Amino acid sequence: MTILEQTLAAIRPADPGALAEARAHHDRLTKPRGALGALEEVAVRLAGAAAVNPPPMPAPAALAIFAADHGVHAQGVSPWPQEVTVQMVGNFLAGGAVANAFAAQVGASVTVVDVGIAADLVPAPGLMVGKVAHGTADMTLGPAMTAEQAVAALETGIAVARDLVAQGARCLVTGDMGIANTTASAALICAFTGQDPAEVTGRGTGVDDETLARKIEVVRRALRVNGLDGPGASALSALETLAAVGGFEHAAIAGFVLGGASLRVPVILDGVIAGSAALAAAGLAPDVVDHCVAGHRSAEPGHAVALAHLGLRPLVELELRLGEGTGGLLAHPLVCAAVRVMHEVATFDSAGVTEKEA
């Protein structure tokens, strides 16, 4: 079996017994039932994913920022030059990005993964090189990558998840960097959900109206060229769809999510890039969703569509649209708090507190 096949075979759905135990446990805690709102469901979700109640504390966390470039950048979908991808990787490695600040705030490690940057990087602490190619092909002219390249990127993400868990991580956070990657994200979301590009495609780094209109048309063209906009689209496999319009970082993040799920370690998803990658991961292994938490909902319209399709409720909504893993990192303390309640809050019986009358 390949690494991908092994990983897919290891993914299990949420354990029904642990889910039931966790719900019953929450109902016995010294608080009104449902008083913690969405946090209660997070704790229950993590118990089901781990197959034990209470679930393990999801700490320490590890952020993996997958970086890659996109051939579709040539279509004028972003005002930022492609060189910014490699420049921002240098910023991550130097500790100067927002993701580094947020990671320090929550005590998360930061690993940067070159999975497809259009330049060769000098080895550096905190950098992992799993380069599949120097950027994807232009998806408006045909598939962005071959099936073999998509599998290689998926397996890079799996390997990173395995390495971080082996090093002690008990929660994984998705991060990304790649100029023009919101265009590929929109195409993936359209392909997996059937939504129209005009409803899904957003402004990314803040493009003007003219560029947004061009971006929407580019997504339409990519879907059409790759056979993802008609009746035959559903016949394509998740892997074929990912290869057609995804980026190397999307494939690697999908692998990262699959890898975490296979090890029963929760994965906090960041924004629209992570959401589109999670759609691909769920296409490969539907049970992977049971192991994911939506860290936030970004300002990109496609992200809400992706989360709704996945059935995930975001924990934070602050109109973020940065990527890097920033929204996932901000959500991590909430996830930890949800689980800590299960470990430390007394039950009515143990605290000698009288419950309300039935």
Buried (B, 14 or more C-beta within 10 A) or exposed (E): EEBBEEBBEBBBBBBEEBBBBBBEBBBBBBBEEEEBEEBBBBBBBBBBBBBBBBBBBBBBBBBBBBBBBBBBBEBBBBEBEBEBBBBBBBBBBEEEBBBBEBBEEBEBBBBBBBBBBBBEBEEEEBBBBBBBBBBBBBBBBEBBBEBEBBBBBBBBBBBBBBBBBEEEBBBBBBBBBBBBBBBBBBBBBBBBBEBBBBBBBBBBBEBEEEBBEBBBBBBBBBBEBBBBBEEEBEEBEBBBBBBBBBBBBBBBBBBBBBBBBBBBBBBBBBBBBBBBBBBBBBBBBEBBBBBBBBBBBBBBBBBBBBBBBBEBBBBBEEEBBBBBBBBBBBBBBBBBEBBBBBEEBEEBEEEEEEEEEE
